[in-house]
């Protein structure tokens, strides 16, 4: 406070999904460097879900067969975009 000179800690609540790992104070200061938006995802459950989608949903017209070209697809990395402006 300007008159009393008192200060206090504040906690910023950004209102983003709880899975986001970027601290709220960093989200508020994101610039144009796109590297700051990409956070690598290591959760095996998410990787398995993506793998299942790739291997089992290639042909909507025949859900009983795996897609011939996607059955050998490998996931190299998974990234979540944590962009405060888009959120």
N, C-alpha and C positions, 0 to 999 in steps of 0.2 A: 504494500500500500504506500503510495507516495507521501502521504501526510504522516503516518505513524512509523514508516520504515519497516514494518513487519513483512516478512515473506513466508510463504508456505509451499510445500510440495504439492504439485498437482499430478493427477493421473489422467492420461489421455485415453479415452475409450473410442477407438476408431470404428467400431461396429462391423468389423470384418469377420469372415468365418473363423472359427476357433482353430482350424487346421493350419491357418497361415502362421508362418514362423517369423516373419518380419515384425520387429517391434513397432508399435504405433507411432512413436516419434520419428522413426525412419520412414514409415509410410507417408507421413505428412511432408517430408522433405525430399521425396523422390523427384529426380530431375528427368532429363532426357536420355540418360545412360540406360539402355535397355537391359544390360546385364544385371542391374539391381532388381529387375522384375522377376527373373527366372530363379526358382528355388527347386533344387533337385529333390525328387520324391523317392524315398527308399522303402516305403511300406510294401511288403510282399503281397499283401491282400490287393492293393491297387494294381500292382504289376500283373497279378494273376487275372484280375478282372479284365485288364486290357488285352492280355494274351488270349483269354476266352473270346472276347469280341473279335479279335483279329482272325482267330482260327475257326470260329463257328458261325459267323454271320456274314460271310462273303457273298452268298447267293440267297437273296430273300425268297426267291421262287422255289428253292429246294432246301429247306431248313434241316433235312435229315443228313445232308452231306457236307463235309468240310470243304472249303474252297481249296482247290488244287494249288493255286499260286500262293495263297496266304498261309498254308499249313507249315511252311518252312520259315515264315517270317520270324525274325528275332527282335526283341526289344533291346535297344542299346542304352537308352536312358528315358526317364520320365521327368518332366518338369511341370511345376504349377506356376502359373503367372499370378503374381501378387501385385496388382496395379491399383493403387488407391483411386486414381482418376476414373478408371473404368468401373470400379465397384460403386 
